[in-house]
Amino acid sequence: MSLVVRCPTCWGESQVEPDALHQVVQCPRCAASFIAIEEIPTIHPRYPAPRVGRSARSRAMPVTPPTSLPAEATAPSGSDLIPDPEHDPHTPPIAGLPVSVLLGLALLPFGIPVLWWAAPFLTGQKAALSLAVPICLSFAASALCMGVVYTIDWTATTRIKGVLMLVGLAYLAAAGLYFLKKDLMDRVRALFTDDPWHVVFSEKGRFKVRMPGLIETHTDSPLPQLNWRIDDGRRATYQTELDDEYVYLAKAATPAAPAPGDDAWFDAIGQQLAQWGRLSEPRDVTLWANDQRGREWTVHLNNNIVRVVRVYVSDGRVYYLSVEGRHLTASDPTFVEPFFRSFEIMKVHPNP
């Protein structure tokens, strides 16, 4: 009596003689060799061959001398499984790029700090943030790209698209951060910090100073009758919890003629300030960081509003500083001195 066996390759049935059990026979359909076992375990190959149409059972033919092998020999072990190069990054992908190319693409974000460093020479604009920002961005983007490269559940094409998309987003984010306006950055910083005082650089890099509250660019001339052209200006408005408001101005101006900075020139400025209100006795001041000469006036306006003004002269350019608020004094340690003491003229102007 013939016995029925099943080919583990094409899953087709065939007949063998009882004395052919445990021998290597050849499948009459797909010509694959297998050991004839009357009842074999259900084996689902990872990549089954195309199934031949069902027909009457054919007889399998022995291809080797009788050999007695255990039934377990027909079951493939874990090491015999067909590899999956389409998903495994450690094997050459089918019609795809090698892993070394993917790793090279994942390292592209490290070009962001280099471009950030060279951008001032190419664009003439200085970044508002430090070089630490693009360095952190490049490390974060590269780490995400490496995660995509080693995601074995994705195909090689999907991994390439994911890496390129992350690299593009990293460069776009770096460009947005580089061209971020100082005014916007100061406003955001004021919302998330308890200290109202910020170090503020003028837009063209002519000076730096600490100012509280919300910072904005301001190019109106404080003394229009003196015919000053404002080159760089900052204005800050700070309101305390008691609703007292203080207004700060810091401006760099170029007069029609180079400012001599002598007593007669400062006296002429004092005469213009006297038009605002009652002046206190002026006093000479020196900019400690640059050893530049200046003069200070206290102007008493209406409704107990006091404006403290300082004017410095450096290389023919005029620097105007003022603080305005209720019941202020020139020696106020909270709202006046931190502002005047922090002012510094920058000798190198990256932006003309």
C-alpha positions in Angstrom: 0.0 0.0 0.0 1.4 3.4 -1.0 1.8 6.2 1.6 1.1 9.9 1.1 3.8 12.4 1.8 3.9 16.2 1.3 6.7 18.2 -0.2 7.8 21.0 2.2 8.8 23.2 -0.8 5.7 23.3 -3.0 3.4 21.8 -0.4 2.2 19.2 -3.0 1.2 15.6 -2.2 2.8 12.5 -3.6 2.9 8.8 -3.0 5.8 6.6 -1.9 6.2 2.9 -1.2 6.3 2.0 2.5 10.0 1.0 2.2 10.8 4.5 0.9 10.0 6.2 4.3 12.9 8.2 5.7 14.6 8.2 2.4 15.5 11.2 0.3 13.0 11.4 -2.6 12.3 13.9 -5.4 9.1 15.8 -5.7 7.4 15.1 -9.0 6.1 18.7 -9.2 8.9 21.0 -8.3 11.8 18.5 -8.4 12.9 19.4 -4.9 14.5 16.8 -2.8 13.1 16.0 0.7 12.9 13.2 3.2 9.8 11.1 2.8 7.8 11.2 6.1 4.3 10.0 6.3 3.3 12.7 8.8 5.5 15.8 8.8 5.1 18.9 10.9 3.4 21.9 9.4 6.2 24.0 8.0 5.5 27.4 6.5 8.5 28.5 4.6 9.4 32.2 4.8 9.4 32.6 1.1 7.2 29.7 -0.3 7.6 28.8 -3.9 4.7 29.3 -6.3 2.1 26.6 -5.9 1.5 24.2 -8.7 -2.1 23.5 -9.6 -3.6 20.6 -7.7 -3.8 17.4 -9.7 -3.8 13.7 -8.9 -1.2 12.5 -6.6 2.0 11.5 -8.3 4.7 9.1 -7.1 7.8 10.5 -5.6 11.1 8.9 -6.8 14.0 8.0 -4.5 17.2 9.8 -5.5 19.7 8.4 -3.0 20.3 5.0 -1.5 18.1 4.3 1.6 19.2 6.5 4.4 17.7 6.6 7.8 17.5 10.1 9.2 15.5 11.5 12.1 12.4 13.4 11.4 13.8 16.6 13.0 16.2 16.9 10.1 13.5 18.1 7.8 12.6 21.2 10.0 14.8 24.2 9.2 16.7 25.7 12.2 17.0 29.4 13.0 20.4 29.6 11.3 18.9 28.1 8.0 16.2 30.8 7.6 16.4 32.8 4.5 18.0 36.2 5.3 16.0 39.4 4.7 18.4 41.9 3.2 15.6 44.3 2.3 15.2 45.2 6.0 18.5 44.3 7.6 20.9 47.3 7.6 23.9 45.0 8.1 23.5 43.1 4.8 23.6 44.6 1.3 20.1 45.7 0.4 18.3 44.5 -2.7 18.8 47.3 -5.3 19.5 49.8 -2.5 22.3 51.8 -0.9 24.8 50.2 1.5 24.7 51.1 5.2 27.8 53.2 4.9 26.1 55.6 2.6 23.1 55.9 5.0 25.5 56.6 7.9 27.2 59.3 5.8 23.8 60.9 5.2 23.0 60.7 8.9 26.2 62.8 9.6 25.2 65.6 7.3 23.7 67.8 10.1 27.2 68.4 11.4 27.7 70.8 8.6 25.2 73.2 10.3 27.8 74.7 12.8 30.2 75.2 9.9 27.7 77.2 7.9 26.6 79.1 11.0 30.2 80.1 11.6 30.7 81.2 8.0 27.3 82.9 7.6 28.4 86.4 9.0 31.0 86.6 6.3 28.5 85.6 3.6 25.4 87.5 4.7 26.9 90.4 6.6 24.4 89.6 9.5 25.4 88.4 12.9 23.3 85.7 14.6 21.4 86.6 17.7 22.2 83.1 19.3 25.5 81.6 20.1 27.3 78.8 18.3 26.1 76.3 20.9 22.7 76.3 19.3 23.7 74.8 16.0 26.0 72.4 17.7 23.2 71.0 19.8 20.9 71.0 16.8 23.4 69.0 14.7 23.8 66.3 17.5 20.1 66.0 17.9 19.3 65.7 14.2 22.2 63.2 13.6 20.9 61.0 16.5 17.4 60.9 15.0 18.9 60.0 11.6 20.9 57.2 13.1 17.7 55.9 14.7 16.1 55.8 11.2 19.0 54.0 9.7 18.8 51.2 12.2 15.1 50.8 12.1 15.1 47.3 10.5 11.3 47.2 10.1 11.6 49.9 7.3 12.7 49.2 3.8 15.9 50.7 2.5 14.0 53.3 0.4 11.9 54.4 3.4 15.1 54.8 5.5 16.7 57.0 2.9 13.7 59.2 2.6 13.5 59.5 6.4 17.1 60.5 6.7 16.9 63.1 4.0 13.8 64.6 5.4 15.3 64.9 8.9 18.5 66.5 7.4 16.4 69.0 5.4 14.3 69.9 8.5 17.5 70.4 10.5 19.0 72.9 8.0 15.7 74.8 7.8 15.5 75.0 11.6 19.1 76.3 11.7 18.3 79.0 9.1 15.3 80.1 11.0 17.2 80.4 14.2 20.1 82.2 12.6 17.9 84.9 11.1 15.8 85.2 14.3 15.3 88.9 15.1 16.6 90.2 18.4 13.3 91.9 19.2 11.4 88.7 19.0 14.0 86.8 21.0 13.9 89.5 23.7 10.1 89.3 23.9 10.1 85.6 24.2 12.9 85.7 26.8 10.9 88.2 28.9 7.9 85.9 29.0 9.9 82.9 30.5 12.3 84.6 32.9 11.8 86.1 36.3 14.7 88.6 35.9 13.4 91.5 33.9 17.0 92.7 33.0 18.5 91.5 29.7 21.8 92.2 28.0 20.8 93.9 24.8 23.0 94.4 21.7 22.2 97.2 19.3 21.1 96.0 15.9 24.3 97.1 14.2 26.5 96.1 17.1 27.6 99.6 18.2 26.8 99.2 21.9 25.5 96.8 24.5 23.5 97.6 27.6 21.2 95.9 30.2 17.6 96.9 29.9 14.4 95.5 31.6 11.1 94.6 30.1 10.2 94.4 26.5 12.9 95.5 24.0 12.2 97.1 20.6 14.2 98.9 17.9 13.7 102.7 18.1 15.3 105.1 15.6 13.5 108.4 16.4 15.8 111.2 17.4 15.5 112.2 21.0 16.5 115.8 20.2 15.3 116.5 16.6 16.5 120.1 16.8 20.2 118.9 17.0 20.0 117.2 13.6 21.3 113.8 14.7 21.0 110.8 12.5 20.2 107.8 14.6 22.3 104.9 13.5 21.3 102.4 16.1 18.6 102.5 18.8 16.9 100.5 21.4 13.9 101.2 23.6 12.5 99.3 26.6 9.3 99.6 28.6 9.1 98.1 32.0 6.1 98.0 34.2 6.3 97.0 37.9 3.8 95.2 39.9 2.6 98.5 41.3 1.9 99.7 37.8 4.8 102.1 37.8 6.2 102.4 34.2 9.8 103.1 33.3 11.0 103.9 29.8 14.6 103.3 28.7 16.4 104.6 25.6 19.8 103.8 24.3 20.9 105.2 20.9 23.9 105.8 18.8 23.8 108.9 16.6 25.9 110.6 14.0 25.7 114.4 14.2 25.8 116.6 11.1 29.4 117.6 12.2 31.7 115.5 14.3 30.9 116.1 18.0 33.9 117.8 19.7 32.7 116.7 23.2 33.9 119.9 24.9 32.1 121.9 27.5 30.5 124.3 25.0 29.1 121.4 23.1 27.6 119.7 26.2 26.2 123.1 27.3 24.3 123.4 24.0 22.7 120.0 24.7 21.7 121.1 28.2 19.9 124.1 26.7 17.9 121.8 24.5 17.0 119.5 27.4 15.8 122.5 29.4 12.9 122.8 27.0 11.4 119.6 28.5 11.3 120.8 32.1 13.4 122.0 35.0 17.0 120.8 34.9 19.1 119.9 37.9 22.8 120.8 38.1 24.6 118.7 35.4 27.6 116.6 36.3 30.4 115.1 34.3 30.6 111.3 34.0 33.1 108.9 32.5 32.2 105.7 30.7 34.2 103.3 32.8 34.5 100.5 30.2 35.8 102.8 27.4 37.1 105.8 29.4 34.9 108.1 27.4 33.7 111.5 28.6 30.1 112.3 29.1 27.6 114.4 31.0 24.5 113.7 33.0 21.3 115.8 33.5 18.2 115.2 35.5 15.0 116.7 34.0 11.9 117.1 36.1 8.8 116.8 33.8 5.1 117.1 34.7 3.2 114.8 37.1 6.4 114.0 39.1 7.9 112.3 36.1 11.7 112.5 36.1 14.0 111.8 33.1 17.7 111.1 33.8 19.8 111.7 30.6 23.4 110.8 29.8 25.3 111.7 26.7 28.7 110.3 25.7 31.0 111.2 22.8 33.3 108.6 21.2 35.1 109.1 17.9 32.8 111.9 16.8 29.7 109.7 17.4 27.1 110.6 20.1 25.6 108.0 22.4 22.3 109.0 24.1 20.9 107.2 27.2 17.9 108.1 29.3 15.6 106.6 32.0 12.2 108.0 32.6 9.8 107.2 35.5 8.0 108.6 38.5 10.0 110.0 41.4 13.3 108.8 39.9 16.7 110.0 41.1 20.0 109.8 39.3 21.4 107.5 41.9 18.5 105.1 42.0 20.1 101.7 42.6 17.2 99.7 41.2 16.1 101.4 38.0 18.9 103.8 37.0 22.3 102.6 38.1 22.1 99.1 36.6 21.2 100.7 33.2 24.0 103.3 33.1 26.6 101.1 34.6 26.1 98.3 32.1 26.4 100.5 29.0 29.4 99.7 26.8 30.5 101.0 23.4 31.6 98.3 21.0 34.8 99.0 19.2 34.2 96.4 16.4 31.0 96.8 14.5 30.2 93.5 12.6 27.3 95.2 10.8 28.0 98.6 9.3 
